[in-house]
Amino acid sequence: MGGPCAHNANGAAPVYRLDKKQVRAAFQRAARSYDDAARVQRELGERLMEHLEPVRITPAVVVDIGAGTGGLARRLTSQFPDATVIALDISDHMLRVARTKSRRWFSKQRFVCADAEGLPFIDECVDLLVSNVTLQWCNRLDRTFGECRRVLKSGGLLMFSSFGPDTLTELRQSFARIDGRPHVHTFMDMHDLGDALMRGGFVDVVMDAARLTAHYRNVRELLNELKSIGATNALAARQRGLTGKSRLAGLEEAYEAFRIGSELPATYEAVFAHAWKPTRSPRSVGVAPPQP
């Protein structure tokens, strides 16, 4: 549960590989409930916008990868009113909700249903790519970053947030006490994400991390929130079928070890990054180097 990430950059190990059909289906089901439950995602979106504020960029085309119901895309439209802002998401149901919340008349906002691992844009057509806690849903991160670099213009910017390995650590540990099956996804370390960006040809890579703690009255409240945002177990190696009453009771008992007063904590490790596509050198655009 939570936002999963590939086990390594080139391809997820079998136990961590995501079932992308399940990923899409979960977000399809959660489209109507997402906004009421996505408090952590909204907070990280706000922090991502704060990271963007000091950056000097005047983009003509902006793409929000994993736009969901369009909250961040609307913020980007307000910040860059002259830009075409494209909300891209794997779920067309999410995008339908986003459409109902966007300005209709004379809006330059656009909506595209697609997977981040295969961006449906021509080469070098985007000035700014932004993604809020979405890239962890990718099985092949190197391919995803390659797609980002491909569609960015020379000197374009990629800025994103993701989840780090300590995310939902309490839930993961509690599940581990009741059985050995995978229930909570594995998240990529900040340094591995940075390495993947550099492998992908990005420069001036800047990484940052922060921790948030959400609080719940009980485990069911946490599980219901995750379900309401579409962050259910989409691991290909997951156990099919519903969690039984005895297993749920065992999970509740195990999670009680983390209780602080009247609340149960859930840790979220947030990773923030921005990186630039290199500016094309004279040689790369076919200009002959100066003669000695």
FENKAMO-V479517 format. One record per residue. RES is the residue in one letter. SS is DSSP state (2 for helix, 1 for strand, 0 for the rest). Layout:
BEGIN
res=RES ss=SS
res=RES ss=SS
END
This chain:
BEGIN
res=M ss=0
res=G ss=0
res=G ss=0
res=P ss=0
res=C ss=0
res=A ss=0
res=H ss=0
res=N ss=0
res=A ss=0
res=N ss=0
res=G ss=0
res=A ss=0
res=A ss=0
res=P ss=2
res=V ss=2
res=Y ss=2
res=R ss=0
res=L ss=1
res=D ss=0
res=K ss=2
res=K ss=2
res=Q ss=2
res=V ss=2
res=R ss=2
res=A ss=2
res=A ss=2
res=F ss=2
res=Q ss=2
res=R ss=2
res=A ss=2
res=A ss=0
res=R ss=0
res=S ss=0
res=Y ss=2
res=D ss=2
res=D ss=2
res=A ss=2
res=A ss=0
res=R ss=2
res=V ss=2
res=Q ss=2
res=R ss=2
res=E ss=2
res=L ss=2
res=G ss=2
res=E ss=2
res=R ss=2
res=L ss=2
res=M ss=2
res=E ss=2
res=H ss=2
res=L ss=2
res=E ss=2
res=P ss=0
res=V ss=0
res=R ss=0
res=I ss=0
res=T ss=0
res=P ss=0
res=A ss=0
res=V ss=1
res=V ss=1
res=V ss=1
res=D ss=1
res=I ss=1
res=G ss=0
res=A ss=0
res=G ss=0
res=T ss=0
res=G ss=0
res=G ss=2
res=L ss=2
res=A ss=2
res=R ss=2
res=R ss=2
res=L ss=2
res=T ss=2
res=S ss=2
res=Q ss=2
res=F ss=0
res=P ss=0
res=D ss=0
res=A ss=0
res=T ss=1
res=V ss=1
res=I ss=1
res=A ss=1
res=L ss=1
res=D ss=1
res=I ss=0
res=S ss=0
res=D ss=2
res=H ss=2
res=M ss=2
res=L ss=2
res=R ss=2
res=V ss=2
res=A ss=2
res=R ss=2
res=T ss=2
res=K ss=2
res=S ss=0
res=R ss=0
res=R ss=0
res=W ss=0
res=F ss=0
res=S ss=0
res=K ss=0
res=Q ss=0
res=R ss=1
res=F ss=1
res=V ss=1
res=C ss=1
res=A ss=0
res=D ss=0
res=A ss=0
res=E ss=0
res=G ss=0
res=L ss=0
res=P ss=0
res=F ss=0
res=I ss=0
res=D ss=0
res=E ss=0
res=C ss=0
res=V ss=1
res=D ss=1
res=L ss=1
res=L ss=1
res=V ss=1
res=S ss=1
res=N ss=1
res=V ss=0
res=T ss=0
res=L ss=2
res=Q ss=2
res=W ss=2
res=C ss=0
res=N ss=0
res=R ss=0
res=L ss=2
res=D ss=2
res=R ss=2
res=T ss=2
res=F ss=2
res=G ss=2
res=E ss=2
res=C ss=2
res=R ss=2
res=R ss=2
res=V ss=2
res=L ss=1
res=K ss=1
res=S ss=1
res=G ss=1
res=G ss=1
res=L ss=1
res=L ss=1
res=M ss=1
res=F ss=1
res=S ss=1
res=S ss=1
res=F ss=1
res=G ss=0
res=P ss=0
res=D ss=0
res=T ss=0
res=L ss=0
res=T ss=2
res=E ss=2
res=L ss=2
res=R ss=2
res=Q ss=2
res=S ss=2
res=F ss=2
res=A ss=2
res=R ss=0
res=I ss=0
res=D ss=0
res=G ss=0
res=R ss=0
res=P ss=0
res=H ss=0
res=V ss=0
res=H ss=0
res=T ss=0
res=F ss=0
res=M ss=0
res=D ss=0
res=M ss=2
res=H ss=2
res=D ss=2
res=L ss=2
res=G ss=2
res=D ss=2
res=A ss=2
res=L ss=2
res=M ss=2
res=R ss=2
res=G ss=0
res=G ss=0
res=F ss=1
res=V ss=1
res=D ss=1
res=V ss=1
res=V ss=1
res=M ss=1
res=D ss=1
res=A ss=1
res=A ss=1
res=R ss=1
res=L ss=1
res=T ss=1
res=A ss=1
res=H ss=1
res=Y ss=1
res=R ss=0
res=N ss=0
res=V ss=2
res=R ss=2
res=E ss=2
res=L ss=2
res=L ss=2
res=N ss=2
res=E ss=2
res=L ss=2
res=K ss=2
res=S ss=2
res=I ss=0
res=G ss=0
res=A ss=0
res=T ss=0
res=N ss=0
res=A ss=0
res=L ss=1
res=A ss=0
res=A ss=0
res=R ss=0
res=Q ss=0
res=R ss=0
res=G ss=0
res=L ss=0
res=T ss=0
res=G ss=0
res=K ss=2
res=S ss=2
res=R ss=2
res=L ss=2
res=A ss=2
res=G ss=2
res=L ss=2
res=E ss=2
res=E ss=2
res=A ss=2
res=Y ss=2
res=E ss=2
res=A ss=2
res=F ss=2
res=R ss=1
res=I ss=1
res=G ss=0
res=S ss=0
res=E ss=1
res=L ss=1
res=P ss=1
res=A ss=1
res=T ss=1
res=Y ss=1
res=E ss=1
res=A ss=1
res=V ss=1
res=F ss=1
res=A ss=1
res=H ss=1
res=A ss=1
res=W ss=1
res=K ss=1
res=P ss=0
res=T ss=0
res=R ss=0
res=S ss=0
res=P ss=0
res=R ss=2
res=S ss=2
res=V ss=2
res=G ss=0
res=V ss=0
res=A ss=0
res=P ss=0
res=P ss=0
res=Q ss=0
res=P ss=0
END
